[in-house]
Amino acid sequence: MNQQPQFLPDISRRTLLKLFGVGIPLSVLGYSRFTKPQPTIHQQDSLDLPLHLTQSKTAVVVGGGLAGLASAYELSQRGFAVTLLERSPQLGGKIASWPIQVGEDQFQMEHGFHGFFPQYYNLKSLVSELGIQQNFVDLKLYSVVFRENVYQPEVFRPSRSAFPWNIVDLAISSPNRLRWGINLTHPKHWQVFQAITGFHPQKSYQQLDHLSVQDWVAEDFPQGLYDLYFLPFAKSSLNAPDVMSAAELMQFFHFYFFGNPEGLAFNGTKQDMGTSLVQPIAQSILNRGGKIVTDATVSQIDCQDNQIRSLNYQVGEAGNNVPFWVQQNPLFAAQVPAKSNQYYGAGDRMFAVTKDGETAISLTCTHQGCTVQPQANGEFHCPCHGAVFNAQGEVMKGPAQRDLAKFKVAQQQDDQVQLVGITTPRTTAASETLEADYYIFAADVPGIQQLFSRVSGNICPELTTQVQSLALADPFAVCRFWFDRDFDWQHSNFASLSGYRLTDSITLYHRIQDQFIEWAQRTGGSVVELHAYCYKEKEFPTQEALLATFEQELYEIVPTLRDAQLLHRELVNQKNFSGYPPNSYADRPSTSTPMSNLLFAGDWVKMPFPCGLMERAVSSGLLAANEILYREGLQRRAIFSVNPQGILQI
């Protein structure tokens, strides 16, 4: 076994730098211990161009998540007539909020806790322009806690310096520094250190994109470094190490740590994400004359002469009339007792095709969207709140009030079926055709792929192939619990967890968001959320399995809650986060497309600078807006990032 370097609490910074092999004069590095590096500006116009349109121009943005909201916001501020279409009833995408009932109280539920890191420069600029800084709360510090105390908890705080000083500070403050296992006299360990501290936007992908993180670390990798930092932070990207490109992880590490002079402490929202961030952006779009349509399903996209001529959408229940394809899910089928049905879809969009093969029943509970579980007697039971449906999807027991949605099987090909909604005489809907100068597709991966399935006319086949090749990450799940009592907790109010089968983080909402703080003060209770970033479906094929494991692990994480009364729980389970598998970077779509008036935005778009998660979505939306501004001769928005390259790049 390789001899590990010995880090002592009183070791000098000069000695630490030597041990790490960073024997480069600080003047060459260009970083000062006392002067924090400034953000890098991307696409800064040198000319003084107009800010606003002088003639009428229109833009349609499809997708109301952060990417679409950012695009619509910027274009609406510049004088464009913007129409924003969102398929869901609420805006926000992965940061959407919706009301839930807990006893006599109503709360806003989300897709899980979201942290606003200080290097989210573009998201912060929107917050500043909207004047909503007061909607955020500083969480002071960020902990990584390890199961069964395999390692001591790691604690991250705000920083004022970048590489190499952030490494020095981490080595000094880490209680696990003697267990990192890195020896820079070992060639493999030096290669690892150089890769993570020397990210280059082109070279890193050329050298590492063909490898998964799991394959990259399989041979002679410092075990402590992997356990303490690589595994927790890789999973926080919502991509599992076995299916994530090693180059993508280098980009992630560079943005969040090695190229980041701000540190890893972050802000949370004082209220839910919808109230704190989504609604202010949407209101600004409306104030500028924009139009926002929710519950809208794009039914047809007409393309001619290498551009989009028009787009048709429907609102309301008629959206079910638009055919869509879903893949068979044999993992789900293997775990359920009712064998007469075939099961399709994933996450919170599951369907049971009846044995006659002609109809399908949605397994999405009409109460609050949980996936109902098939029973041996043919019934469907909701694991979240107890609703019961018969074999035909009709409500037998509340709290659900509406039957499960029904669909007709239009086509069947191999392991997928095409479904179309079965309408009733009560169905009402609106339909409209839009013609615009520009179109921005900002849906998530399943959404963008469905949009391309509804294109008629001529379209670039290479672009279609790129879109259909986009990958999805493993599903994520969030479970929020309400208890009748509080508990002692010595770590940060949001903490990453490592070593559990399912759980990757814990959030104490009753110490962060005002709505839960007020409830806890009034009742003496607590609100705790566990998040699984990227679990394997074969291990947890049903929501019932997720709920049981979350509850079991919560009682291990907080043993005192075993004696508390569980008042309520909410489960969110989806499979729509972007995947970054090996060999995907080269063919990933960019902002601009071969179609003259179509642009892309979303966290799945190839980005020209380091970014991640919410900042990646916002930045992609602003890039799409900037491209339109450039074509119209307007001043582009300054877009910021950390230094795009690592110091030790070769």
C-alpha positions as CSV (number, residue, x, y, z in Angstrom):
1,M,0.0,0.0,0.0
2,N,1.3,3.5,-0.8
3,Q,2.7,5.6,2.0
4,Q,0.3,8.4,2.8
5,P,1.6,12.0,3.4
6,Q,1.3,13.1,7.0
7,F,-0.7,16.2,7.5
8,L,-0.4,17.8,10.9
9,P,-2.7,20.5,12.4
10,D,0.2,23.0,12.8
11,I,1.8,22.3,9.4
12,S,2.9,25.4,7.5
13,R,1.2,26.5,4.3
14,R,4.5,26.4,2.4
15,T,5.1,22.8,3.5
16,L,1.5,21.8,2.4
17,L,2.1,23.3,-1.0
18,K,5.3,21.2,-1.4
19,L,3.5,18.1,-0.3
20,F,0.8,18.7,-2.9
21,G,3.4,19.2,-5.5
22,V,2.4,22.8,-6.2
23,G,5.8,24.2,-6.4
24,I,4.9,27.0,-8.8
25,P,5.5,30.6,-7.7
26,L,2.3,32.3,-6.7
27,S,3.1,35.2,-9.1
28,V,2.8,32.7,-11.9
29,L,-0.4,31.3,-10.6
30,G,-1.9,34.7,-10.7
31,Y,-3.8,34.2,-7.5
32,S,-3.3,36.1,-4.3
33,R,-4.1,35.0,-0.8
34,F,-5.6,38.3,-0.1
35,T,-7.3,39.3,-3.4
36,K,-10.2,37.2,-4.4
37,P,-10.2,36.4,-8.1
38,Q,-13.1,38.0,-10.0
39,P,-15.6,36.2,-12.2
40,T,-14.8,35.7,-15.9
41,I,-17.1,37.5,-18.4
42,H,-18.4,35.5,-21.3
43,Q,-19.5,37.2,-24.5
44,Q,-18.9,40.8,-23.5
45,D,-19.6,43.1,-26.4
46,S,-16.9,45.7,-27.1
47,L,-19.3,48.0,-29.1
48,D,-21.9,50.2,-27.4
49,L,-25.0,48.7,-29.0
50,P,-28.7,49.5,-28.4
51,L,-30.4,47.7,-25.5
52,H,-34.0,47.6,-26.8
53,L,-35.8,46.8,-30.0
54,T,-37.0,49.6,-32.2
55,Q,-39.3,47.2,-34.2
56,S,-41.8,44.5,-33.3
57,K,-40.3,41.0,-32.8
58,T,-41.9,37.9,-31.3
59,A,-40.5,34.9,-29.5
60,V,-42.0,31.7,-28.3
61,V,-40.3,29.9,-25.4
62,V,-41.4,26.3,-24.7
63,G,-40.6,25.2,-21.2
64,G,-41.2,27.1,-18.0
65,G,-38.3,25.9,-15.9
66,L,-35.3,28.1,-15.0
67,A,-33.9,28.0,-18.5
68,G,-37.1,29.0,-20.2
69,L,-37.9,31.6,-17.5
70,A,-34.4,33.2,-17.9
71,S,-34.8,33.4,-21.7
72,A,-38.3,34.8,-21.6
73,Y,-37.2,37.3,-18.9
74,E,-34.2,38.7,-20.8
75,L,-36.1,38.9,-24.1
76,S,-39.1,40.6,-22.5
77,Q,-36.9,43.2,-20.9
78,R,-35.5,44.0,-24.4
79,G,-38.8,44.7,-26.1
80,F,-39.7,41.3,-27.6
81,A,-43.3,40.1,-27.5
82,V,-42.8,36.8,-25.6
83,T,-45.1,33.8,-25.2
84,L,-44.0,31.3,-22.6
85,L,-45.6,27.8,-22.8
86,E,-45.4,25.3,-19.9
87,R,-46.8,21.8,-19.9
88,S,-47.4,21.6,-16.2
89,P,-50.0,23.5,-14.2
90,Q,-47.3,25.4,-12.5
91,L,-44.1,27.2,-13.7
92,G,-40.6,26.3,-12.4
93,G,-39.8,22.8,-13.8
94,K,-37.5,21.2,-11.2
95,I,-37.9,24.1,-8.9
96,A,-41.7,24.3,-9.1
97,S,-43.9,24.5,-6.0
98,W,-47.5,23.3,-5.4
99,P,-49.9,23.4,-2.5
100,I,-50.4,20.4,-0.2
101,Q,-52.7,19.9,2.8
102,V,-51.3,18.6,6.1
103,G,-54.0,18.4,8.7
104,E,-55.6,21.8,9.0
105,D,-52.5,23.6,7.5
106,Q,-51.6,24.2,3.9
107,F,-47.9,24.3,2.7
108,Q,-46.1,24.6,-0.5
109,M,-44.3,21.4,-1.6
110,E,-41.2,21.3,-3.9
111,H,-39.0,18.8,-5.7
112,G,-36.5,19.0,-2.9
113,F,-34.2,21.5,-1.3
114,H,-32.1,23.7,-3.6
115,G,-29.0,25.5,-2.5
116,F,-27.9,28.9,-4.1
117,F,-24.1,28.8,-4.2
118,P,-22.2,32.1,-4.3
119,Q,-20.6,31.4,-7.7
120,Y,-24.1,31.3,-9.3
121,Y,-23.3,34.7,-10.8
122,N,-25.9,34.7,-13.5
123,L,-28.7,33.5,-11.2
124,K,-27.6,36.1,-8.6
125,S,-27.7,38.8,-11.2
126,L,-31.4,38.0,-11.9
127,V,-32.1,38.1,-8.2
128,S,-30.5,41.4,-7.9
129,E,-32.3,42.9,-10.9
130,L,-35.6,41.7,-9.5
131,G,-34.8,43.1,-6.1
132,I,-35.6,39.9,-4.2
133,Q,-32.4,39.4,-2.2
134,Q,-34.5,39.4,0.9
135,N,-36.1,36.1,-0.2
136,F,-32.9,34.2,0.6
137,V,-31.3,33.2,3.9
138,D,-27.6,32.4,4.5
139,L,-27.1,28.9,5.7
140,K,-23.6,29.7,7.0
141,L,-22.0,26.3,6.5
142,Y,-22.4,23.0,4.7
143,S,-21.7,19.6,6.2
144,V,-21.0,16.2,4.7
145,V,-21.9,13.5,7.3
146,F,-20.8,9.8,6.9
147,R,-22.7,6.8,8.0
148,E,-21.6,5.1,11.2
149,N,-18.9,7.7,11.6
150,V,-16.6,6.0,9.1
151,Y,-15.1,9.5,8.7
152,Q,-15.5,12.6,10.7
153,P,-18.0,15.1,9.3
154,E,-16.5,17.6,6.8
155,V,-17.6,21.2,7.1
156,F,-17.4,23.8,4.3
157,R,-17.7,27.5,4.9
158,P,-17.5,30.7,2.8
159,S,-14.0,31.3,1.3
160,R,-12.2,34.3,-0.1
161,S,-9.6,32.6,-2.3
162,A,-9.3,30.0,-5.0
163,F,-6.8,27.3,-5.9
164,P,-4.3,26.6,-4.4
165,W,-5.3,28.4,-1.1
166,N,-8.7,26.6,-0.9
167,I,-6.8,23.3,-1.0
168,V,-4.5,24.6,1.8
169,D,-7.5,25.7,3.9
170,L,-9.3,22.4,3.3
171,A,-6.3,20.4,4.3
172,I,-5.8,22.4,7.5
173,S,-9.5,22.3,8.5
174,S,-10.4,18.8,7.5
175,P,-10.5,16.3,10.4
176,N,-9.9,13.6,7.9
177,R,-6.7,15.0,6.3
178,L,-4.6,12.1,7.4
179,R,-7.0,9.7,5.6
180,W,-7.1,11.3,2.2
181,G,-4.7,8.7,0.9
182,I,-3.1,10.9,-1.7
183,N,0.6,10.7,-2.4
184,L,1.8,12.9,-5.2
185,T,5.0,11.0,-5.6
186,H,2.8,8.2,-7.0
187,P,2.2,8.8,-10.8
188,K,-1.5,7.8,-10.7
189,H,-2.2,10.1,-7.8
190,W,-0.4,12.9,-9.5
191,Q,-2.5,12.4,-12.6
192,V,-5.7,12.5,-10.5
193,F,-4.6,15.7,-8.8
194,Q,-3.7,17.3,-12.1
195,A,-7.0,16.3,-13.7
196,I,-9.1,17.8,-10.9
197,T,-7.1,21.0,-10.6
198,G,-6.3,21.5,-14.3
199,F,-9.7,21.4,-16.0
200,H,-9.7,22.6,-19.6
201,P,-12.9,23.1,-21.5
202,Q,-11.6,21.2,-24.5
203,K,-8.7,19.0,-23.4
204,S,-10.5,17.5,-20.4
205,Y,-13.3,16.2,-22.5
206,Q,-10.9,14.9,-25.1
207,Q,-9.0,13.0,-22.5
208,L,-11.7,11.8,-20.1
209,D,-15.1,11.9,-21.7
210,H,-14.8,8.2,-22.8
211,L,-14.6,7.1,-19.2
212,S,-17.2,6.8,-16.5
213,V,-16.3,8.2,-13.1
214,Q,-16.5,4.6,-11.8
215,D,-14.1,3.3,-14.4
216,W,-11.7,6.3,-13.9
217,V,-11.4,5.6,-10.2
218,A,-11.3,1.8,-10.4
219,E,-7.5,1.5,-10.5
220,D,-5.2,2.7,-7.7
221,F,-7.3,5.8,-6.8
222,P,-6.9,7.4,-3.3
223,Q,-9.7,5.7,-1.4
224,G,-10.2,8.5,1.2
225,L,-10.3,11.1,-1.5
226,Y,-13.1,9.2,-3.3
227,D,-15.1,8.5,-0.1
228,L,-14.8,12.0,1.3
229,Y,-15.3,14.1,-1.8
230,F,-15.7,12.3,-5.1
231,L,-18.7,10.1,-4.2
232,P,-20.8,12.7,-2.3
233,F,-20.2,15.5,-4.8
234,A,-20.6,13.2,-7.9
235,K,-24.0,12.1,-6.7
236,S,-25.0,15.7,-5.9
237,S,-24.7,16.4,-9.6
238,L,-27.7,14.0,-9.8
239,N,-25.7,11.6,-11.9
240,A,-24.4,8.3,-10.5
241,P,-20.7,7.5,-10.9
242,D,-21.2,4.4,-13.0
243,V,-23.0,6.4,-15.7
244,M,-21.4,9.8,-15.5
245,S,-18.5,11.0,-17.7
246,A,-15.3,11.6,-15.8
247,A,-14.8,14.8,-17.8
248,E,-18.2,16.0,-16.7
249,L,-17.2,15.5,-13.1
250,M,-14.0,17.4,-13.6
251,Q,-16.1,20.3,-15.0
252,F,-18.4,19.9,-11.9
253,F,-15.4,19.9,-9.5
254,H,-13.8,22.9,-11.2
255,F,-17.0,25.0,-11.0
256,Y,-17.9,24.1,-7.5
257,F,-14.5,24.0,-5.9
258,F,-11.1,24.2,-7.7
259,G,-12.0,27.2,-9.9
260,N,-14.4,28.7,-7.4
261,P,-13.1,31.5,-5.1
262,E,-16.4,31.7,-3.2
263,G,-16.4,28.6,-1.0
264,L,-19.2,26.0,-0.6
265,A,-21.5,27.6,1.9
266,F,-24.8,28.7,0.3
267,N,-28.2,30.3,0.6
268,G,-31.6,28.8,0.9
269,T,-35.0,30.4,0.2
270,K,-37.1,31.8,3.1
271,Q,-40.2,30.5,1.4
272,D,-40.7,27.8,-1.2
273,M,-38.9,28.2,-4.6
274,G,-42.1,29.1,-6.4
275,T,-42.8,32.0,-4.1
276,S,-39.2,33.1,-3.6
277,L,-37.9,32.9,-7.2
278,V,-40.3,31.6,-9.9
279,Q,-43.2,34.0,-9.2
280,P,-41.0,37.2,-9.3
281,I,-39.4,36.2,-12.6
282,A,-42.8,35.4,-14.1
283,Q,-44.3,38.6,-12.8
284,S,-41.6,40.6,-14.4
285,I,-42.3,38.9,-17.8
286,L,-46.0,39.7,-17.4
287,N,-45.2,43.3,-16.5
288,R,-43.3,43.7,-19.7
289,G,-46.2,42.5,-21.8
290,G,-45.3,38.8,-22.0
291,K,-47.9,36.0,-22.1
292,I,-47.5,32.9,-20.0
293,V,-49.6,29.8,-20.6
294,T,-49.5,26.9,-18.2
295,D,-51.1,23.4,-18.7
296,A,-50.2,23.8,-22.4
297,T,-49.2,20.9,-24.6
298,V,-47.5,21.4,-28.0
299,S,-49.4,19.3,-30.5
300,Q,-47.7,20.2,-33.8
301,I,-44.6,22.0,-35.0
302,D,-44.5,23.0,-38.7
303,C,-41.1,23.3,-40.3
304,Q,-40.3,24.5,-43.8
305,D,-37.2,25.9,-45.5
306,N,-34.9,25.1,-42.5
307,Q,-37.0,27.1,-40.0
308,I,-40.1,26.8,-37.8
309,R,-43.1,28.3,-39.5
310,S,-45.7,27.8,-36.7
311,L,-46.4,25.9,-33.5
312,N,-49.8,24.6,-32.4
313,Y,-50.6,24.1,-28.7
314,Q,-53.6,23.0,-26.7
315,V,-54.6,23.9,-23.1
316,G,-56.3,21.8,-20.5
317,E,-57.4,18.3,-20.6
318,A,-57.2,18.2,-24.3
319,G,-53.5,18.0,-23.9
320,N,-54.1,14.3,-23.4
321,N,-55.3,14.1,-27.0
322,V,-51.7,14.5,-28.1
323,P,-50.1,11.0,-28.7
324,F,-46.9,10.3,-26.8
325,W,-44.6,7.3,-26.5
326,V,-43.5,5.5,-23.3
327,Q,-41.0,2.7,-22.7
328,Q,-41.9,-0.6,-21.0
329,N,-40.7,-0.9,-17.4
330,P,-39.9,-4.5,-16.6
331,L,-38.4,-3.6,-13.3
332,F,-41.6,-2.2,-12.0
333,A,-43.6,-5.2,-13.4
334,A,-41.3,-7.7,-11.6
335,Q,-42.2,-6.1,-8.2
336,V,-45.9,-5.9,-8.4
337,P,-48.4,-8.8,-7.6
338,A,-50.8,-8.0,-10.4
339,K,-49.3,-9.8,-13.4
340,S,-52.1,-9.3,-16.0
341,N,-51.0,-5.7,-16.9
342,Q,-48.0,-4.5,-18.7
343,Y,-46.3,-1.4,-17.1
344,Y,-44.7,1.5,-19.0
345,G,-43.0,4.7,-18.1
346,A,-40.8,5.7,-15.1
347,G,-40.8,7.9,-12.0
348,D,-44.0,9.8,-11.6
349,R,-45.3,8.9,-15.2
350,M,-46.3,5.3,-15.0
351,F,-49.0,3.5,-17.0
352,A,-50.7,0.1,-16.8
353,V,-51.7,-1.3,-20.1
354,T,-54.6,-3.8,-19.6
355,K,-54.4,-7.4,-20.7
356,D,-56.4,-6.7,-23.9
357,G,-53.7,-4.3,-25.0
358,E,-56.2,-1.6,-26.1
359,T,-56.3,0.7,-23.1
360,A,-54.0,2.1,-20.4
361,I,-54.5,3.5,-17.0
362,S,-52.3,6.3,-15.6
363,L,-50.8,5.3,-12.2
364,T,-50.5,8.9,-11.2
365,C,-52.8,9.5,-8.2
366,T,-55.3,12.3,-8.8
367,H,-54.9,13.5,-5.3
368,Q,-51.3,14.8,-5.2
369,G,-49.5,12.9,-7.9
370,C,-47.9,9.9,-6.1
371,T,-47.6,6.7,-8.1
372,V,-50.3,4.2,-7.1
373,Q,-49.3,0.6,-6.5
374,P,-51.0,-2.4,-8.2
375,Q,-52.4,-5.0,-5.8
376,A,-53.0,-8.7,-6.1
377,N,-56.8,-8.2,-6.3
378,G,-56.4,-5.8,-9.2
379,E,-56.9,-2.6,-7.2
380,F,-54.5,0.4,-7.1
381,H,-53.5,1.8,-3.7
382,C,-51.7,5.1,-3.2
383,P,-48.8,4.7,-0.8
384,C,-48.7,8.4,0.2
385,H,-52.2,9.2,1.5
386,G,-54.2,6.0,1.2
387,A,-56.5,6.6,-1.8
388,V,-57.8,3.3,-3.3
389,F,-58.9,2.8,-7.0
390,N,-60.5,-0.3,-8.5
391,A,-59.1,-2.2,-11.5
392,Q,-60.7,0.2,-13.9
393,G,-59.1,3.2,-12.2
394,E,-62.3,4.4,-10.5
395,V,-62.1,6.0,-7.0
396,M,-63.1,3.6,-4.2
397,K,-61.7,5.5,-1.3
398,G,-60.4,9.1,-0.8
399,P,-58.7,11.5,-0.4
400,A,-58.6,11.4,-4.2
401,Q,-61.8,12.7,-5.8
402,R,-61.2,11.9,-9.5
403,D,-60.6,8.6,-11.3
404,L,-57.3,7.7,-12.7
405,A,-56.8,9.1,-16.3
406,K,-57.4,6.6,-19.1
407,F,-55.6,6.3,-22.4
408,K,-56.0,4.4,-25.7
409,V,-53.1,2.4,-27.0
410,A,-52.6,3.9,-30.5
411,Q,-49.5,1.9,-31.5
412,Q,-47.2,-0.7,-30.1
413,Q,-43.6,-1.2,-31.2
414,D,-41.2,-3.6,-29.5
415,D,-40.9,-2.3,-25.9
416,Q,-42.8,0.9,-26.2
417,V,-46.4,2.0,-26.7
418,Q,-48.0,5.2,-28.1
419,L,-50.8,6.4,-25.9
420,V,-53.5,9.0,-26.5
421,G,-56.0,10.4,-24.0
422,I,-59.6,9.2,-23.9
423,T,-61.8,12.3,-23.8
424,T,-65.2,12.7,-22.3
425,P,-68.1,15.0,-23.2
426,R,-67.1,17.3,-20.3
427,T,-63.7,17.9,-21.7
428,T,-63.1,21.6,-22.5
429,A,-59.9,23.0,-24.1
430,A,-58.4,25.9,-26.0
431,S,-56.2,25.6,-29.0
432,E,-54.0,28.1,-30.7
433,T,-51.4,28.4,-33.4
434,L,-48.4,30.7,-32.9
435,E,-46.1,32.2,-35.6
436,A,-43.0,33.9,-34.2
437,D,-39.6,35.3,-35.3
438,Y,-37.8,33.0,-32.9
439,Y,-38.5,29.8,-31.0
440,I,-36.6,28.7,-27.9
441,F,-37.1,25.1,-26.8
442,A,-36.3,25.0,-23.1
443,A,-38.0,21.8,-22.0
444,D,-36.4,19.0,-20.0
445,V,-34.9,16.0,-21.8
446,P,-38.2,14.0,-22.1
447,G,-40.0,17.2,-23.1
448,I,-37.5,18.2,-25.9
449,Q,-37.7,14.6,-27.3
450,Q,-41.5,14.7,-27.3
451,L,-41.4,18.1,-29.1
452,F,-39.2,16.7,-31.9
453,S,-41.7,13.8,-32.2
454,R,-44.3,16.4,-33.1
455,V,-42.4,18.1,-35.9
456,S,-43.9,18.0,-39.4
457,G,-42.1,19.1,-42.6
458,N,-38.3,19.3,-43.2
459,I,-35.9,19.2,-40.3
460,C,-32.2,18.6,-40.1
461,P,-31.8,14.8,-39.4
462,E,-28.5,15.3,-37.5
463,L,-30.3,17.6,-35.1
464,T,-33.1,15.1,-34.6
465,T,-30.4,12.4,-33.9
466,Q,-28.7,14.7,-31.3
467,V,-32.0,15.3,-29.5
468,Q,-33.1,11.7,-29.4
469,S,-29.6,10.7,-28.1
470,L,-29.9,12.9,-25.1
471,A,-29.6,10.8,-21.9
472,L,-31.6,10.8,-18.7
473,A,-30.0,10.4,-15.3
474,D,-31.2,7.8,-12.8
475,P,-34.4,8.8,-11.1
476,F,-34.3,11.0,-8.0
477,A,-36.7,11.0,-5.0
478,V,-37.6,13.3,-2.2
479,C,-39.5,12.4,1.0
480,R,-40.6,15.1,3.4
481,F,-41.8,14.1,6.9
482,W,-43.8,16.0,9.5
483,F,-43.3,14.9,13.2
484,D,-44.9,16.0,16.4
485,R,-41.6,17.0,18.1
486,D,-38.2,18.5,17.4
487,F,-34.8,16.9,17.8
488,D,-31.2,17.7,18.4
489,W,-29.0,18.1,15.3
490,Q,-25.3,19.1,15.5
491,H,-24.7,19.5,11.8
492,S,-25.8,22.1,9.2
493,N,-29.5,22.4,8.5
494,F,-28.8,21.1,5.1
495,A,-26.2,18.3,5.1
496,S,-25.0,15.8,2.5
497,L,-25.1,12.2,3.7
498,S,-22.8,9.4,2.5
499,G,-22.9,5.6,3.0
500,Y,-26.7,5.0,2.9
501,R,-28.4,2.7,0.4
502,L,-30.8,5.5,-0.7
503,T,-30.4,8.7,1.2
504,D,-28.0,11.4,0.0
505,S,-29.0,14.5,2.0
506,I,-31.1,15.7,4.8
507,T,-32.8,19.1,5.2
508,L,-34.4,20.6,8.3
509,Y,-37.1,22.7,6.8
510,H,-38.4,23.8,10.2
511,R,-35.1,25.7,10.6
512,I,-34.9,27.2,7.2
513,Q,-38.2,28.2,5.6
514,D,-40.6,30.6,7.3
515,Q,-43.7,28.5,6.6
516,F,-42.3,25.5,8.5
517,I,-40.6,27.6,11.2
518,E,-43.9,29.2,12.1
519,W,-45.6,25.7,12.2
520,A,-42.8,24.3,14.3
521,Q,-43.0,27.2,16.8
522,R,-46.8,26.7,17.0
523,T,-46.9,22.9,17.3
524,G,-43.5,22.0,18.7
525,G,-43.0,19.7,15.6
526,S,-40.4,19.3,12.9
527,V,-40.3,19.0,9.2
528,V,-37.5,16.9,7.7
529,E,-36.7,16.0,4.1
530,L,-34.5,13.2,2.8
531,H,-33.3,13.3,-0.8
532,A,-32.0,10.5,-3.0
533,Y,-30.1,12.1,-5.9
534,C,-29.8,9.2,-8.3
535,Y,-31.0,5.8,-7.1
536,K,-31.1,2.6,-9.1
537,E,-34.6,1.6,-10.2
538,K,-33.8,-2.1,-9.9
539,E,-33.2,-1.6,-6.2
540,F,-36.2,0.6,-5.6
541,P,-38.7,-0.2,-8.4
542,T,-41.8,1.1,-6.6
543,Q,-42.6,4.2,-4.6
544,E,-43.6,1.9,-1.7
545,A,-40.0,0.6,-1.6
546,L,-38.7,4.2,-1.6
547,L,-41.0,5.2,1.3
548,A,-40.1,2.2,3.4
549,T,-36.3,2.7,2.9
550,F,-36.5,6.5,3.4
551,E,-38.3,6.0,6.7
552,Q,-35.9,3.3,7.9
553,E,-32.9,5.4,7.1
554,L,-34.3,8.5,8.7
555,Y,-34.7,6.7,12.0
556,E,-31.0,5.6,11.7
557,I,-29.9,9.2,10.9
558,V,-32.0,10.7,13.7
559,P,-32.7,7.9,16.2
560,T,-34.8,10.1,18.6
561,L,-37.5,10.3,15.9
562,R,-38.3,6.7,16.4
563,D,-40.4,7.7,19.4
564,A,-42.0,10.7,17.6
565,Q,-45.4,10.5,16.0
566,L,-45.3,10.7,12.2
567,L,-48.0,13.2,11.2
568,H,-47.6,13.3,7.4
569,R,-45.2,12.5,4.6
570,E,-44.9,13.6,1.0
571,L,-43.0,11.7,-1.7
572,V,-41.7,13.2,-5.0
573,N,-40.3,10.7,-7.5
574,Q,-39.2,11.7,-11.0
575,K,-36.9,10.7,-13.8
576,N,-36.3,13.8,-15.9
577,F,-32.9,15.1,-14.9
578,S,-30.3,15.4,-17.6
579,G,-27.7,12.6,-18.0
580,Y,-24.1,13.2,-18.8
581,P,-22.8,9.7,-19.7
582,P,-19.4,8.9,-21.3
583,N,-19.0,9.8,-25.0
584,S,-22.0,12.2,-24.9
585,Y,-20.2,15.6,-24.9
586,A,-19.2,15.8,-28.6
587,D,-22.7,15.3,-29.9
588,R,-24.5,17.3,-27.2
589,P,-26.7,20.0,-28.9
590,S,-25.5,23.6,-28.5
591,T,-27.5,26.8,-28.1
592,S,-27.7,27.6,-31.8
593,T,-29.1,24.9,-34.1
594,P,-29.0,24.4,-37.9
595,M,-32.6,25.7,-38.0
596,S,-32.4,29.5,-38.5
597,N,-34.9,30.5,-35.9
598,L,-34.7,27.7,-33.3
599,L,-32.5,27.9,-30.2
600,F,-32.0,25.5,-27.3
601,A,-31.9,26.1,-23.6
602,G,-31.7,23.7,-20.7
603,D,-29.1,22.0,-18.5
604,W,-28.7,19.4,-21.3
605,V,-27.2,22.0,-23.7
606,K,-23.5,22.0,-24.3
607,M,-22.1,24.9,-22.4
608,P,-19.0,27.0,-23.4
609,F,-17.9,27.6,-19.8
610,P,-18.1,25.7,-16.4
611,C,-21.4,25.7,-14.6
612,G,-23.8,23.3,-12.9
613,L,-27.4,22.6,-11.8
614,M,-29.5,25.7,-11.4
615,E,-26.7,28.0,-12.7
616,R,-26.3,25.8,-15.8
617,A,-30.0,26.1,-16.6
618,V,-30.2,29.9,-16.1
619,S,-26.9,30.4,-18.0
620,S,-28.2,28.3,-21.0
621,G,-31.4,30.4,-21.1
622,L,-29.4,33.7,-21.1
623,L,-27.1,32.3,-23.8
624,A,-30.2,31.6,-26.0
625,A,-31.5,35.1,-25.4
626,N,-28.1,36.6,-26.2
627,E,-27.9,34.8,-29.5
628,I,-31.2,36.4,-30.5
629,L,-30.1,39.8,-29.2
630,Y,-26.9,39.4,-31.3
631,R,-28.9,38.6,-34.5
632,E,-31.0,41.7,-33.9
633,G,-28.0,44.0,-33.4
634,L,-28.6,44.5,-29.7
635,Q,-26.2,44.6,-26.8
636,R,-25.8,41.2,-25.3
637,R,-26.1,40.6,-21.6
638,A,-22.8,40.0,-19.7
639,I,-22.7,36.4,-18.7
640,F,-20.3,35.4,-15.9
641,S,-18.6,32.2,-14.8
642,V,-15.6,31.1,-12.7
643,N,-12.2,31.1,-14.4
644,P,-12.9,28.6,-17.3
645,Q,-9.5,26.8,-16.9
646,G,-7.7,25.2,-14.0
647,I,-4.2,26.3,-13.0
648,L,-2.5,23.0,-13.5
649,Q,-3.9,22.2,-17.0
650,I,-1.4,20.9,-19.5
